[in-house]
Amino acid sequence: MEPLNARSMLDAAAAATIGQSAAGQPQVERRRRLSPAALTVTNEKVRSAYSPIVIAGAVRVADFLLLSLIGVGIYFAYVVPHTGLHWDYIAAIVAMALSAVICFQAADIYQVQVFRGQLRQMTLMISSWSFVFLLFIGVSFLSKLGGEVSRVWLSSFFFIGLAALIVERLALRAMVRAWARDGRLDRRTIIVGADQNGEQLVEALKVQEDSDIHMLGVFDDRNDARAMDTCAGSPKLGKVDDIVEFARRTRVDLVLFALPISAETRILEMLKKLWVLPVDIRLSAHTNKLRFRPRSYSYLGKVPTLDVFEAPITDWDLVMKWLFDHVVGGLILLAALPVMGLVALAVRLDSPGPVLFRQKRFGFNNERIDVYKFRSLYHHQADPTASKVVTKNDPRVTRVGRFIRKTSLDELPQLFNVVLEGNLSLVGPRPHAVQGKLQNRLFDEAVDGYFARHRVKPGITGWAQVNGWRGEVDTDEKIQKRVEFDLYYIENWSVLFDLYILLKTPFALLTKNENAY
């Protein structure tokens, strides 16, 4: 089955499900009302951000590969026809390319800010590339190998390699500037504290040259004279309670507290509300008289800050997880297609109605996503909002539905979410229905910090599920344990952890399915 055909089949089946689904309770979105100033910001079109760390890493790899290929290409074109193949040349070329990357790193040119410029970048690159060749010539001379090295190859490698590096950097400069114009390199920042301290912080951040800080506005709970309507030109967008809703409507990368460290009670109260967000949270130390060692701070330009919370799974970790999901997920999808075909046939023959259905569930940062499943309920008793939890011996569940729910075969279409849609991971906290309830209480009302599990992309399987916490949620312990295991997963994530959970999932389905109905 081709991917495009799979996507078309999925969309058609899901659309049919929506069109034919039985009438249910309308989905209720509990959203906090934002101020007009905040709505103006959230209504702006914002594109996803690119990681400067990943960009710099990719440029390092590109430099190494480019120089290696040029050196080897010239060697095979000029030297090999005359002297034959000698692996010493290949080793020397790889060593020179690696030395060039190390010298570029020492010259500090692997920074996005440097990529934007031209004169400084070119000067440092040319001097570093020249140093590599002088070093190679010196080593060849001291080891008495100078006479065996082709001068034509060496000079061609130097000039062609330098020309290629210059062209690469000019193209990179154009791309980085385009990304900067699109806001992909900005850290979209909000300030907590609309008083004099906040104004000083905003001014300190705005006067810095070539900064990646994009100030969105300030938030403050106070309504007295201490709270300003604007801080150094940045508007007040609302109260601290509004930040969570604001950050779910637009991209926020950094929350920066302008409150003094001495206001620890107020800071702790605010952090209890904000730690559920997948953003970096820092305390500004620009006005604090108490000074720690320089290594204790992280800096925004020259402004010292103290890290409180960091967004989980970012930079190269995010790249590795994306590759894991799409490579491993694609292989699993191909292997599962025959089984999915048999399940689809069984569902179709067992009861009238569509084979697939889709349900609104919580995704990353509380984004509402459509999750695909095989239909396990009678179509006329469908519950697209999951307003009523499926219980043991539930009459709404079909005969085939009982089997596929018990074995989790009904979850297999979520591989399309992983591979084609990209809104699920193979491993992560399970996405709950937006109207999921425990004894007439929504899950976030039953568990403190429930939404912190949405700081990462949800998954088909997770740490809670392989430890037996799956299926019906009818007690406080069951939802609390799920959240507890999900938060442990987020704090301890690694690719090996994902692989371990994935390998453990089939055994967990066979031995820990007492709560799955």
C-alpha positions as CSV (number, residue, x, y, z in Angstrom):
1,M,0.0,0.0,0.0
2,E,1.4,3.4,-1.0
3,P,1.6,6.1,1.6
4,L,-0.7,8.5,-0.4
5,N,-3.3,5.7,-0.8
6,A,-3.1,4.9,2.9
7,R,-3.7,8.6,3.7
8,S,-6.6,8.8,1.3
9,M,-8.2,5.7,2.7
10,L,-7.8,7.0,6.2
11,D,-9.2,10.4,5.5
12,A,-12.1,9.0,3.6
13,A,-13.0,6.5,6.3
14,A,-12.7,9.0,9.0
15,A,-14.8,11.6,7.1
16,A,-17.5,8.9,6.6
17,T,-17.4,8.3,10.3
18,I,-17.9,12.0,11.2
19,G,-20.7,12.3,8.7
20,Q,-22.6,9.2,9.9
21,S,-21.8,9.4,13.6
22,A,-24.6,9.4,16.0
23,A,-25.6,12.6,17.7
24,G,-23.7,13.1,21.0
25,Q,-23.0,15.8,23.5
26,P,-21.4,18.8,21.9
27,Q,-17.8,19.2,22.8
28,V,-17.3,21.9,25.4
29,E,-14.0,23.9,25.2
30,R,-13.1,25.3,28.5
31,R,-11.0,28.3,27.4
32,R,-10.0,31.3,29.4
33,R,-11.0,34.6,28.0
34,L,-7.9,36.7,27.0
35,S,-7.5,40.5,26.8
36,P,-7.8,42.3,23.4
37,A,-4.0,42.9,23.5
38,A,-3.3,39.2,24.0
39,L,-5.7,38.2,21.3
40,T,-4.0,40.6,18.9
41,V,-0.7,38.6,19.5
42,T,-2.3,35.2,19.3
43,N,-4.0,36.0,16.0
44,E,-0.7,36.7,14.4
45,K,0.5,34.0,12.0
46,V,3.5,32.3,13.7
47,R,5.7,29.6,12.1
48,S,7.5,26.9,14.0
49,A,11.0,27.6,15.3
50,Y,14.3,26.2,14.2
51,S,16.8,25.2,16.8
52,P,20.1,27.1,16.6
53,I,21.9,24.1,18.2
54,V,20.6,21.8,15.4
55,I,21.5,24.3,12.7
56,A,25.0,24.7,14.0
57,G,25.4,20.9,14.3
58,A,24.1,20.5,10.7
59,V,26.6,23.0,9.4
60,R,29.4,21.2,11.1
61,V,28.4,18.0,9.4
62,A,28.0,19.8,6.1
63,D,31.5,21.3,6.4
64,F,33.1,18.0,7.1
65,L,31.3,16.2,4.3
66,L,31.9,19.0,1.8
67,L,35.7,19.2,2.4
68,S,36.1,15.4,2.5
69,L,34.3,15.0,-0.8
70,I,36.3,17.7,-2.5
71,G,39.6,16.4,-1.2
72,V,38.7,12.8,-2.3
73,G,37.3,14.0,-5.6
74,I,40.5,15.9,-6.5
75,Y,42.6,12.9,-5.4
76,F,40.8,10.4,-7.6
77,A,40.7,12.9,-10.5
78,Y,44.4,13.8,-10.5
79,V,46.6,11.7,-8.2
80,V,45.1,8.1,-8.6
81,P,45.6,8.0,-12.4
82,H,49.3,8.6,-12.0
83,T,50.3,6.8,-8.7
84,G,47.4,4.5,-8.0
85,L,45.2,4.4,-4.9
86,H,46.9,5.0,-1.5
87,W,44.8,5.0,1.6
88,D,47.2,7.3,3.4
89,Y,45.8,10.2,1.2
90,I,42.2,9.3,2.2
91,A,43.2,9.3,5.9
92,A,44.9,12.6,5.5
93,I,41.9,14.1,3.8
94,V,39.5,13.0,6.5
95,A,42.0,14.3,9.2
96,M,42.2,17.7,7.4
97,A,38.4,18.0,7.1
98,L,38.0,17.1,10.8
99,S,40.8,19.6,11.8
100,A,39.0,22.3,9.8
101,V,35.8,21.7,11.7
102,I,37.7,21.8,15.0
103,C,39.4,25.0,14.0
104,F,36.1,26.6,12.9
105,Q,34.7,25.7,16.3
106,A,37.7,27.2,18.1
107,A,37.2,30.4,16.0
108,D,33.6,30.4,17.3
109,I,32.0,30.7,13.9
110,Y,29.4,28.0,14.5
111,Q,26.8,30.4,15.9
112,V,23.6,31.5,14.2
113,Q,24.5,35.2,14.9
114,V,27.8,34.7,13.0
115,F,26.0,32.9,10.1
116,R,23.9,36.1,9.7
117,G,27.1,38.3,9.1
118,Q,29.6,38.2,6.3
119,L,32.9,39.9,6.9
120,R,33.7,38.4,10.3
121,Q,32.5,35.0,9.2
122,M,34.6,35.0,6.1
123,T,37.7,36.3,7.8
124,L,37.7,33.7,10.5
125,M,36.9,30.9,8.1
126,I,39.7,31.8,5.7
127,S,42.3,32.1,8.5
128,S,41.2,28.8,10.0
129,W,41.3,27.0,6.7
130,S,44.8,28.4,6.0
131,F,45.9,27.3,9.5
132,V,44.8,23.7,8.7
133,F,46.9,23.6,5.6
134,L,49.9,25.2,7.3
135,L,49.6,22.5,10.0
136,F,49.4,19.8,7.4
137,I,52.4,21.0,5.6
138,G,54.3,21.3,8.9
139,V,53.4,17.7,9.9
140,S,54.4,16.4,6.4
141,F,57.7,18.2,6.6
142,L,58.6,16.9,10.1
143,S,57.6,13.4,9.2
144,K,59.7,13.6,5.9
145,L,56.6,12.9,3.7
146,G,56.6,16.3,2.0
147,G,58.1,14.9,-1.2
148,E,55.4,12.3,-1.5
149,V,52.5,14.8,-1.4
150,S,51.2,16.1,-4.7
151,R,51.6,19.9,-4.7
152,V,48.9,20.2,-7.4
153,W,46.5,18.2,-5.3
154,L,47.3,20.2,-2.2
155,S,46.9,23.6,-3.8
156,S,43.8,22.5,-5.6
157,F,42.3,21.2,-2.4
158,F,43.0,24.5,-0.7
159,F,41.6,26.8,-3.3
160,I,38.6,24.7,-4.4
161,G,37.8,23.9,-0.7
162,L,37.9,27.5,0.2
163,A,35.7,28.5,-2.7
164,A,33.2,25.8,-1.8
165,L,33.2,27.0,1.8
166,I,32.6,30.6,0.8
167,V,29.7,29.6,-1.5
168,E,28.2,27.4,1.3
169,R,28.4,30.2,3.8
170,L,26.8,32.7,1.4
171,A,23.9,30.3,0.8
172,L,23.7,29.7,4.6
173,R,23.7,33.4,5.2
174,A,20.7,33.8,2.9
175,M,18.8,31.0,4.5
176,V,19.5,32.2,8.0
177,R,18.4,35.7,7.2
178,A,15.2,34.4,5.6
179,W,14.5,32.3,8.7
180,A,15.1,35.3,10.9
181,R,12.6,37.4,8.8
182,D,10.0,34.6,9.2
183,G,10.6,34.5,13.0
184,R,11.9,30.9,13.0
185,L,15.0,31.9,14.9
186,D,13.3,34.1,17.5
187,R,12.7,33.2,21.1
188,R,9.2,34.5,21.7
189,T,9.4,35.8,25.2
190,I,6.9,37.0,27.8
191,I,7.8,38.8,31.0
192,V,6.1,38.3,34.4
193,G,6.1,41.5,36.3
194,A,4.8,44.8,34.9
195,D,6.5,47.1,37.4
196,Q,9.8,49.0,37.4
197,N,11.8,45.8,37.5
198,G,10.0,44.5,34.5
199,E,10.6,47.8,32.6
200,Q,14.3,47.6,33.4
201,L,14.5,44.0,32.2
202,V,12.6,44.8,28.9
203,E,14.9,47.7,28.3
204,A,18.0,45.6,29.0
205,L,16.9,43.0,26.5
206,K,15.9,45.4,23.8
207,V,19.1,47.4,23.7
208,Q,21.2,44.3,23.0
209,E,22.4,44.0,19.4
210,D,21.7,41.0,17.3
211,S,19.5,39.4,20.0
212,D,17.1,36.6,19.2
213,I,14.6,37.7,21.9
214,H,11.2,38.7,20.5
215,M,9.3,40.4,23.2
216,L,5.6,39.6,23.1
217,G,4.4,41.4,26.2
218,V,4.2,41.4,30.0
219,F,1.8,39.8,32.5
220,D,1.0,40.9,36.1
221,D,-1.7,40.1,38.6
222,R,-1.6,43.5,40.3
223,N,-4.2,46.2,39.4
224,D,-2.7,49.0,41.5
225,A,-0.3,51.7,40.6
226,R,2.7,49.4,40.7
227,A,1.5,47.5,37.5
228,M,2.1,49.5,34.3
229,D,0.1,49.2,31.2
230,T,3.2,49.0,29.1
231,C,6.9,48.2,30.0
232,A,9.4,49.9,27.8
233,G,6.9,49.7,24.9
234,S,5.8,46.1,25.6
235,P,2.1,45.9,26.3
236,K,0.5,44.3,29.4
237,L,-1.3,41.3,28.0
238,G,-3.1,40.0,31.1
239,K,-2.8,38.2,34.4
240,V,-0.5,35.3,35.3
241,D,-3.5,33.0,35.1
242,D,-3.9,33.9,31.5
243,I,-0.4,32.8,30.5
244,V,-1.3,29.1,30.2
245,E,-4.1,29.8,27.8
246,F,-2.0,32.4,25.9
247,A,0.9,29.9,25.4
248,R,-1.5,27.4,24.0
249,R,-2.8,29.8,21.4
250,T,0.5,31.0,20.1
251,R,4.1,29.9,20.3
252,V,5.9,31.0,23.5
253,D,9.5,29.9,24.0
254,L,10.6,31.6,27.2
255,V,8.8,32.9,30.3
256,L,11.0,35.3,32.2
257,F,10.2,36.4,35.7
258,A,11.2,40.0,36.5
259,L,10.3,39.6,40.2
260,P,13.1,39.7,42.8
261,I,14.2,36.4,44.2
262,S,13.1,37.6,47.6
263,A,9.5,37.4,46.4
264,E,9.7,33.6,46.7
265,T,6.1,33.0,47.9
266,R,4.7,34.8,44.8
267,I,7.1,33.1,42.5
268,L,6.2,29.7,43.8
269,E,2.5,30.3,43.4
270,M,3.0,31.3,39.8
271,L,5.4,28.4,39.0
272,K,2.7,26.0,40.2
273,K,0.5,27.3,37.4
274,L,3.1,27.6,34.7
275,W,5.3,24.5,35.0
276,V,2.8,22.5,32.9
277,L,3.8,24.4,29.8
278,P,6.5,23.1,27.4
279,V,8.6,26.3,27.6
280,D,11.8,27.5,29.3
281,I,11.1,29.3,32.6
282,R,13.8,31.5,34.1
283,L,14.2,34.1,36.9
284,S,15.9,37.3,35.9
285,A,18.8,38.2,38.2
286,H,19.4,41.7,36.7
287,T,18.3,43.6,39.8
288,N,19.4,41.1,42.5
289,K,22.1,42.3,44.9
290,L,22.9,38.7,45.8
291,R,25.3,37.4,43.3
292,F,26.3,33.8,42.6
293,R,29.2,32.5,40.7
294,P,29.1,33.3,37.0
295,R,28.6,29.6,36.1
296,S,25.4,29.5,38.2
297,Y,23.7,31.8,35.6
298,S,22.6,31.4,32.0
299,Y,22.7,34.6,30.0
300,L,20.4,36.3,27.6
301,G,23.0,38.5,26.0
302,K,24.4,40.2,29.1
303,V,21.3,39.7,31.3
304,P,21.9,37.0,34.0
305,T,19.1,34.5,34.6
306,L,18.5,31.5,36.8
307,D,17.0,28.4,35.1
308,V,13.9,27.0,36.8
309,F,12.3,24.7,34.2
310,E,13.5,23.7,30.8
311,A,11.3,22.6,27.9
312,P,11.7,18.8,27.6
313,I,13.0,16.9,24.5
314,T,14.4,19.8,22.5
315,D,17.2,20.4,19.9
316,W,19.0,17.1,18.9
317,D,16.8,15.1,21.3
318,L,13.8,16.2,19.2
319,V,15.5,15.2,16.0
320,M,16.4,11.8,17.4
321,K,12.8,11.2,18.5
322,W,11.4,12.4,15.1
323,L,13.7,9.9,13.3
324,F,12.8,7.1,15.8
325,D,9.1,7.7,15.2
326,H,9.2,7.9,11.4
327,V,11.8,5.2,10.7
328,V,10.7,2.6,13.3
329,G,7.1,3.7,13.0
330,G,7.2,3.3,9.2
331,L,8.6,-0.2,9.6
332,I,6.0,-1.2,12.1
333,L,3.2,0.2,9.9
334,L,4.4,-1.9,7.0
335,A,4.5,-5.0,9.1
336,A,1.1,-4.3,10.6
337,L,-0.8,-3.6,7.4
338,P,-1.9,-7.3,6.9
339,V,-3.1,-7.5,10.5
340,M,-4.9,-4.1,10.1
341,G,-6.6,-5.5,6.9
342,L,-7.9,-8.5,8.8
343,V,-9.2,-6.3,11.7
344,A,-10.9,-4.0,9.3
345,L,-12.6,-6.9,7.6
346,A,-13.8,-8.3,11.0
347,V,-15.1,-4.9,12.1
348,R,-17.0,-4.5,8.8
349,L,-18.6,-8.0,9.0
350,D,-19.4,-7.8,12.7
351,S,-21.7,-4.7,12.7
352,P,-22.8,-2.0,10.3
353,G,-21.0,1.2,10.2
354,P,-17.5,2.6,9.2
355,V,-14.4,0.7,10.0
356,L,-12.5,3.6,11.5
357,F,-13.5,6.5,13.6
358,R,-11.6,9.6,14.9
359,Q,-11.8,11.2,18.2
360,K,-10.6,14.6,19.5
361,R,-7.9,14.1,22.1
362,F,-5.3,16.2,23.8
363,G,-2.0,16.5,21.9
364,F,1.2,18.4,22.5
365,N,0.6,21.5,24.7
366,N,-3.1,20.8,24.8
367,E,-3.5,21.0,21.1
368,R,-6.7,19.2,19.9
369,I,-5.8,16.4,17.5
370,D,-7.8,13.7,15.7
371,V,-6.7,10.3,16.8
372,Y,-7.7,7.3,14.6
373,K,-8.9,3.9,15.9
374,F,-10.8,0.9,14.7
375,R,-14.4,1.2,15.6
376,S,-15.2,-1.0,18.7
377,L,-18.7,0.4,19.6
378,Y,-22.0,-0.1,17.8
379,H,-22.2,2.8,15.3
380,H,-25.6,4.1,16.6
381,Q,-24.1,4.2,20.1
382,A,-21.0,6.1,19.1
383,D,-19.5,8.5,21.7
384,P,-17.1,10.8,19.7
385,T,-16.5,13.0,22.8
386,A,-15.9,10.1,25.2
387,S,-18.4,11.6,27.6
388,K,-19.1,8.2,29.0
389,V,-16.2,5.9,29.8
390,V,-16.3,2.3,28.5
391,T,-16.8,-0.1,31.4
392,K,-16.6,-3.8,31.9
393,N,-19.4,-5.7,30.0
394,D,-20.4,-2.4,28.4
395,P,-23.4,-3.2,26.0
396,R,-22.1,-0.5,23.5
397,V,-19.0,-2.6,22.7
398,T,-19.3,-5.1,19.8
399,R,-18.1,-8.7,19.8
400,V,-15.1,-7.8,17.7
401,G,-14.7,-4.6,19.7
402,R,-14.2,-6.5,23.0
403,F,-11.3,-8.5,21.4
404,I,-9.6,-5.6,19.7
405,R,-9.9,-3.4,22.8
406,K,-8.5,-6.1,25.1
407,T,-5.6,-6.7,22.8
408,S,-5.2,-3.0,21.8
409,L,-5.5,-3.9,18.2
410,D,-8.0,-1.0,17.9
411,E,-5.0,1.3,18.4
412,L,-3.2,0.2,15.3
413,P,-4.6,3.0,13.0
414,Q,-2.7,5.4,15.3
415,L,0.4,4.4,13.3
416,F,-1.0,6.7,10.6
417,N,-1.0,9.5,13.2
418,V,2.7,8.8,13.8
419,V,4.0,8.3,10.3
420,L,1.6,10.5,8.2
421,E,0.1,13.1,10.5
422,G,3.1,13.5,12.8
423,N,0.9,14.5,15.8
424,L,1.6,11.3,17.8
425,S,4.8,9.5,18.8
426,L,5.3,5.8,19.1
427,V,6.1,6.3,22.8
428,G,4.7,9.0,25.1
429,P,1.9,9.8,27.5
430,R,-1.4,8.3,26.1
431,P,-3.6,11.0,24.6
432,H,-6.8,11.2,26.6
433,A,-10.2,12.3,25.2
434,V,-10.8,16.0,25.8
435,Q,-13.9,15.2,27.8
436,G,-12.3,12.3,29.7
437,K,-13.8,12.2,33.2
438,L,-13.4,10.6,36.6
439,Q,-16.7,10.5,38.5
440,N,-18.1,13.6,36.7
441,R,-14.8,15.4,37.1
442,L,-12.5,16.2,34.1
443,F,-9.1,14.6,34.5
444,D,-7.3,18.0,35.0
445,E,-9.8,18.7,37.9
446,A,-9.1,15.4,39.5
447,V,-5.2,15.5,39.4
448,D,-3.0,18.5,40.2
449,G,-0.6,19.1,37.4
450,Y,-2.4,16.9,35.0
451,F,-1.6,19.0,31.9
452,A,2.1,18.7,32.6
453,R,1.9,15.3,30.8
454,H,1.2,17.3,27.6
455,R,4.6,19.0,27.6
456,V,5.7,16.3,25.1
457,K,3.9,14.7,22.1
458,P,1.6,11.9,23.2
459,G,2.2,8.3,22.1
460,I,0.6,5.1,21.1
461,T,2.2,3.3,24.1
462,G,3.8,4.7,27.2
463,W,5.6,4.1,30.5
464,A,2.2,4.1,32.4
465,Q,0.7,1.6,30.0
466,V,3.6,-1.0,30.2
467,N,3.3,-0.8,34.0
468,G,-0.4,-1.8,33.9
469,W,-2.1,1.6,34.1
470,R,-4.3,1.4,31.0
471,G,-8.0,0.9,30.3
472,E,-10.8,2.2,32.4
473,V,-10.2,5.1,34.8
474,D,-12.7,4.7,37.7
475,T,-10.6,5.6,40.7
476,D,-8.4,8.5,41.8
477,E,-5.4,6.2,42.0
478,K,-5.6,5.1,38.4
479,I,-5.4,8.6,36.9
480,Q,-2.9,9.7,39.5
481,K,-0.6,6.8,38.7
482,R,-0.9,7.5,35.0
483,V,0.2,11.1,35.5
484,E,3.0,10.0,37.9
485,F,4.4,7.5,35.4
486,D,4.0,9.9,32.5
487,L,5.9,12.7,34.3
488,Y,8.7,10.2,35.1
489,Y,8.9,9.3,31.4
490,I,9.2,13.0,30.5
491,E,11.9,13.7,33.0
492,N,13.9,10.6,32.1
493,W,13.4,10.4,28.3
494,S,16.0,8.9,26.0
495,V,15.9,7.0,22.7
496,L,16.9,3.8,24.6
497,F,14.0,4.4,27.1
498,D,11.6,4.6,24.1
499,L,13.0,1.4,22.6
500,Y,12.7,-0.4,26.0
501,I,9.0,0.7,26.3
502,L,8.3,-0.3,22.7
503,L,9.8,-3.8,23.2
504,K,8.0,-4.2,26.5
505,T,4.6,-3.3,25.1
506,P,3.6,-6.6,23.6
507,F,4.4,-8.4,26.9
508,A,2.5,-5.8,28.9
509,L,-0.6,-6.3,26.6
510,L,-0.6,-10.0,27.3
511,T,0.0,-9.8,31.1
512,K,-1.4,-6.5,32.2
513,N,-4.8,-6.1,30.5
514,E,-7.2,-6.5,33.4
515,N,-8.3,-2.9,33.1
516,A,-8.9,-3.0,29.3
517,Y,-12.5,-3.5,28.3
